[in-house]
Amino acid sequence: MLRKVLLGAAFVASATIATGAQAQITIAVAGPMTGDIAAFGQQMRDGAEQAIKDINAAGGVLGQQITLQIYDDSCVPAQAVTVANQI
């Protein structure tokens, strides 16, 4: 039984290496996307989007592409805790 499990694991590992399986790297940005200081949040979003665009255009990180997840905390402490827990 153990031999079958080890052979199965070796097959999966070799198939993964042979196909060059890639995963995406997700970066989270949390900030005031709405509310009184939404302009600051928009700057955060724009900067993160441009950085990710540049990195992905250069081949990503170790061949993996980066994706961006935006979270809005409206600069409200209670909402920021909720957003932090989501991330």
C-alpha positions in Angstrom: 0.0 0.0 0.0 2.8 2.4 0.9 4.5 1.7 -2.3 1.4 2.6 -4.3 1.1 5.9 -2.4 4.7 6.7 -3.0 4.5 5.8 -6.7 1.3 8.0 -7.0 3.0 10.9 -5.3 6.1 10.5 -7.6 3.8 10.5 -10.7 2.0 13.6 -9.6 5.2 15.4 -8.8 6.8 14.5 -12.2 3.6 15.6 -14.0 3.6 18.9 -12.2 7.3 19.5 -13.0 6.9 18.4 -16.7 3.9 20.7 -17.3 5.5 23.7 -15.5 2.5 24.3 -13.3 2.2 27.9 -12.3 0.2 29.6 -9.7 -0.7 33.3 -9.4 0.5 35.4 -6.6 -2.2 37.6 -5.1 -1.4 40.9 -3.5 -4.0 42.6 -1.4 -4.3 46.4 -1.1 -6.6 47.7 1.7 -7.4 51.4 2.0 -10.0 54.1 1.8 -11.4 53.4 -1.6 -14.6 55.3 -0.6 -15.3 58.0 1.9 -13.8 61.3 2.8 -10.2 60.4 1.7 -11.0 58.2 -1.2 -8.5 60.2 -3.3 -5.7 58.7 -1.2 -7.1 55.2 -1.7 -7.3 55.8 -5.5 -3.6 56.7 -5.4 -2.8 53.5 -3.6 -4.8 51.5 -6.2 -3.2 53.3 -9.1 0.3 52.7 -7.7 -0.3 49.0 -7.0 -1.9 48.4 -10.4 1.1 50.1 -12.2 3.7 48.2 -10.1 1.9 44.9 -10.9 1.6 45.7 -14.5 5.4 46.5 -14.7 6.4 43.3 -12.8 4.1 41.1 -14.9 5.4 42.6 -18.1 8.9 41.7 -17.0 8.0 38.1 -16.5 6.4 38.2 -13.0 8.0 36.7 -9.9 9.8 33.5 -10.6 7.6 33.1 -13.7 4.4 33.6 -11.8 2.0 36.4 -12.6 0.7 38.8 -9.9 -2.9 39.6 -9.4 -4.4 42.4 -7.3 -7.2 42.3 -4.8 -8.6 45.6 -3.6 -10.3 46.0 -0.2 -12.1 49.1 1.0 -11.9 50.0 4.6 -13.2 53.6 4.2 -10.6 54.7 6.8 -13.1 53.5 9.5 -11.3 51.5 12.3 -14.1 49.0 12.7 -14.2 48.3 9.0 -10.5 48.1 8.8 -10.5 45.2 11.3 -13.1 43.4 9.2 -11.1 43.9 6.0 -7.9 42.7 7.8 -9.7 39.6 8.8 -11.0 39.0 5.3 -7.4 39.3 3.9 
